[in-house]
């Protein structure tokens, strides 16, 4: 499946941030399906779905502050999976903590973005995510 048509997996537990992200991506008229996992356990359940043949996302947008299984543990599991380790993971979180940034990159994050509070700035972030990770970035087959 072309990265341009692959779904985007949003892993986010805050309903307001889910809504903000979906609105920002819709404003761009993004054609990719947006799948939402609302906690770390739900995100990890995607691995079994992908193994069973469900469409694999072209990019994962991952919050770190998640219930049940935290985002760093989710990132570690995704990046250690033999078939799905190459899926780009963009950490999209409120944490500016240096320890979180370092841990995310050490575990294989492809990018680390601090969520802007302002909707217009968030739309700009969505544009950049779409342009780079969905349109320009090439994934291995």
Secondary structure as GFF3:
##gff-version 3
##sequence-region A 1 141
A	DSSP	beta_strand	8	11	.	.	.	ID=ss1
A	DSSP	alpha_helix	15	27	.	.	.	ID=ss2
A	DSSP	beta_strand	34	37	.	.	.	ID=ss3
A	DSSP	alpha_helix	40	51	.	.	.	ID=ss4
A	DSSP	beta_strand	59	62	.	.	.	ID=ss5
A	DSSP	alpha_helix	71	80	.	.	.	ID=ss6
A	DSSP	beta_strand	88	93	.	.	.	ID=ss7
A	DSSP	alpha_helix	98	106	.	.	.	ID=ss8
A	DSSP	beta_strand	111	114	.	.	.	ID=ss9
A	DSSP	alpha_helix	119	129	.	.	.	ID=ss10
A	DSSP	pi_helix	130	136	.	.	.	ID=ss11
###
